[in-house]
Amino acid sequence: MGGIAFVLAAIIASVLFIRTAHRDTLLALVIGLSYMLVGLLDDFLKRAHKENLGLRAWQKLAFQVLIALFCGVYCLRVGATELYLPFTAKRVSIGWWILPLSIFTFVATVNAVNLTDGLDGLAASTSVPFFLALALVIHLQNGSAALAVLCFCLVGAIVAYLCFNLPPASVFMGDTGSLALGGFAAAIATFSGNALYILILGACFVFSVISVLLQVIYYKATGGRRIFLMAPVHHHFQQKGYSETRISYAYFTVTLLLGTLCVIALL
């Protein structure tokens, strides 16, 4: 449940540093906190049962869909239905398609971050360049300054958390932290019109989901054969003999490079 530390730290810092908070930012803070509470309940139930039995999958999925649908309706009501095309300053209006896009963005992002949280420091070290690049992208687009500040506050809180989470970790974020990070990422990207940037900035998160889907499909289609030694793919690398530290650094570097490309393209 170590996610409590950096989520609350980021929220408190945001309240202190954001001078004028728009509804988008306040809603993003509430969404991140809500995901943290759901993850906290899940982690608490696991500890209470003393086994990996927390909230059921359908319960967490139902919560994610409801939150995403609410955000989609909110975007429709306030007219925030434009999307930035990655690497350009061009925007396209998608109208009511913001509803299915919001659902897909939230469900995919939250579960992608959750799946990536499988090694010491992995999800956190990948999140640092993700939120840093997202903040700079929003700034260069002349978007919401408050959302950019929220990203910077998340970066600072996660960096401090990494002091205790790098291998060998003494504190673990659990679903409390991973669900909150996914919720923050989806909310900020959706409200700023940068949902498509998640595919690039969050490529390592996306790769975790894709590796699981490929593994399951191939396993069932071939009657038991596997593409990866283990899925998600970071466990495959671990089985190949790579240390948790090296894998975390690789994810950090890839995300940082992709973020740098996105930022440079907007300069």
Backbone hydrogen bonds, N-H to C=O, Kabsch-Sander energy under -0.5 kcal/mol:
donor,donor_aa,acceptor,acceptor_aa,energy
2,G,172,F,-3.3
3,G,173,M,-1.2
4,I,1,M,-1.9
5,A,2,G,-1.2
6,F,2,G,-0.8
7,V,3,G,-2.3
8,L,4,I,-2.2
9,A,5,A,-2.0
10,A,6,F,-2.2
11,I,7,V,-2.3
12,I,8,L,-2.7
13,A,9,A,-2.5
14,S,10,A,-2.2
15,V,11,I,-2.2
16,L,12,I,-1.8
17,F,13,A,-2.5
18,I,14,S,-2.6
19,R,17,F,-0.7
21,A,19,R,-0.5
22,H,20,T,-0.5
26,L,22,H,-2.2
27,L,23,R,-2.6
28,A,24,D,-2.2
29,L,25,T,-2.3
30,V,26,L,-2.1
31,I,27,L,-2.6
32,G,28,A,-2.5
33,L,29,L,-2.3
34,S,30,V,-2.5
35,Y,31,I,-2.5
36,M,32,G,-1.9
37,L,33,L,-2.1
38,V,34,S,-2.1
39,G,35,Y,-2.6
40,L,36,M,-2.6
41,L,37,L,-2.3
42,D,38,V,-2.2
43,D,39,G,-2.8
44,F,40,L,-2.6
45,L,41,L,-2.3
46,K,42,D,-1.7
47,R,43,D,-2.1
48,A,44,F,-2.5
49,H,45,L,-2.5
50,K,46,K,-0.9
51,E,46,K,-1.5
53,L,51,E,-2.6
60,K,56,R,-1.9
61,L,57,A,-2.4
62,A,58,W,-2.3
63,F,59,Q,-1.8
64,Q,60,K,-2.2
65,V,61,L,-2.5
66,L,62,A,-2.3
67,I,63,F,-2.4
68,A,64,Q,-2.4
69,L,65,V,-2.8
70,F,66,L,-2.3
71,C,67,I,-2.3
72,G,68,A,-2.4
73,V,69,L,-2.5
74,Y,70,F,-2.3
75,C,71,C,-2.5
76,L,72,G,-2.0
77,R,73,V,-2.4
78,V,74,Y,-2.2
79,G,75,C,-0.7
79,G,76,L,-0.5
80,A,75,C,-2.1
81,T,79,G,-1.6
83,L,92,V,-2.9
84,Y,193,G,-3.2
85,L,90,K,-2.6
88,T,85,L,-1.8
92,V,83,L,-2.3
94,I,81,T,-2.7
97,W,94,I,-2.0
98,I,95,G,-1.7
99,L,96,W,-2.0
101,L,97,W,-2.1
102,S,98,I,-2.4
103,I,99,L,-2.0
104,F,100,P,-2.5
105,T,101,L,-2.9
106,F,102,S,-2.6
107,V,103,I,-2.3
108,A,104,F,-2.5
109,T,105,T,-2.4
110,V,106,F,-2.5
111,N,107,V,-1.7
112,A,108,A,-2.0
113,V,109,T,-2.5
114,N,110,V,-2.0
115,L,111,N,-2.4
116,T,112,A,-1.7
117,D,113,V,-1.2
118,G,116,T,-2.5
119,L,116,T,-0.6
122,L,119,L,-1.6
123,A,119,L,-0.5
125,S,121,G,-2.3
126,T,122,L,-1.7
127,S,123,A,-1.7
128,V,124,A,-1.5
130,F,126,T,-1.2
131,F,127,S,-2.7
132,L,128,V,-2.1
133,A,129,P,-2.5
134,L,130,F,-2.2
135,A,131,F,-2.2
136,L,132,L,-1.9
137,V,133,A,-2.6
138,I,134,L,-2.4
139,H,135,A,-2.2
140,L,136,L,-2.7
141,Q,137,V,-1.4
142,N,139,H,-1.6
143,G,138,I,-2.9
148,A,144,S,-1.7
149,V,145,A,-2.4
150,L,146,A,-2.2
151,C,147,L,-1.9
152,F,148,A,-2.1
153,C,149,V,-2.5
154,L,150,L,-2.1
155,V,151,C,-2.3
156,G,152,F,-2.4
157,A,153,C,-2.3
158,I,154,L,-2.6
159,V,155,V,-2.5
160,A,156,G,-1.9
161,Y,157,A,-1.9
162,L,158,I,-2.3
163,C,159,V,-0.7
163,C,160,A,-0.9
164,F,161,Y,-1.9
165,N,161,Y,-0.6
166,L,162,L,-1.9
170,S,164,F,-2.7
171,V,164,F,-1.7
176,T,39,G,-0.5
177,G,173,M,-1.6
177,G,174,G,-0.7
178,S,174,G,-2.3
179,L,175,D,-1.9
180,A,176,T,-0.6
181,L,177,G,-2.6
182,G,178,S,-2.2
183,G,179,L,-2.3
184,F,180,A,-2.8
185,A,181,L,-2.6
186,A,182,G,-2.5
187,A,183,G,-2.5
188,I,184,F,-2.8
189,A,185,A,-2.2
190,T,186,A,-2.4
191,F,187,A,-2.7
192,S,188,I,-1.7
193,G,190,T,-1.0
194,N,189,A,-2.9
197,Y,194,N,-0.9
198,I,194,N,-0.5
198,I,195,A,-1.2
199,L,196,L,-0.9
200,I,197,Y,-0.9
201,L,197,Y,-3.0
202,G,197,Y,-0.5
202,G,198,I,-1.8
203,A,200,I,-1.5
206,V,202,G,-2.8
207,F,203,A,-2.4
208,S,204,C,-1.2
209,V,205,F,-1.4
210,I,206,V,-2.6
211,S,207,F,-2.4
212,V,208,S,-1.5
213,L,209,V,-2.4
214,L,210,I,-2.9
215,Q,211,S,-2.1
216,V,212,V,-2.4
217,I,213,L,-2.6
218,Y,214,L,-2.7
219,Y,215,Q,-2.3
220,K,216,V,-2.2
221,A,217,I,-2.3
222,T,218,Y,-2.0
223,G,219,Y,-0.5
224,G,219,Y,-2.5
235,H,232,P,-1.8
236,H,232,P,-0.7
237,F,233,V,-1.9
238,Q,234,H,-1.7
239,Q,235,H,-2.4
240,K,236,H,-1.4
241,G,238,Q,-1.4
242,Y,237,F,-2.0
247,I,243,S,-2.2
248,S,244,E,-2.4
249,Y,245,T,-2.4
250,A,246,R,-2.3
251,Y,247,I,-2.4
252,F,248,S,-2.4
253,T,249,Y,-2.8
254,V,250,A,-2.5
255,T,251,Y,-2.3
256,L,252,F,-2.5
257,L,253,T,-2.5
258,L,254,V,-2.3
259,G,255,T,-2.3
260,T,256,L,-2.3
261,L,257,L,-2.1
262,C,258,L,-1.9
263,V,259,G,-2.2
264,I,260,T,-2.8
265,A,261,L,-2.0
266,L,262,C,-0.6
266,L,263,V,-1.1
267,L,263,V,-0.6
267,L,264,I,-1.1
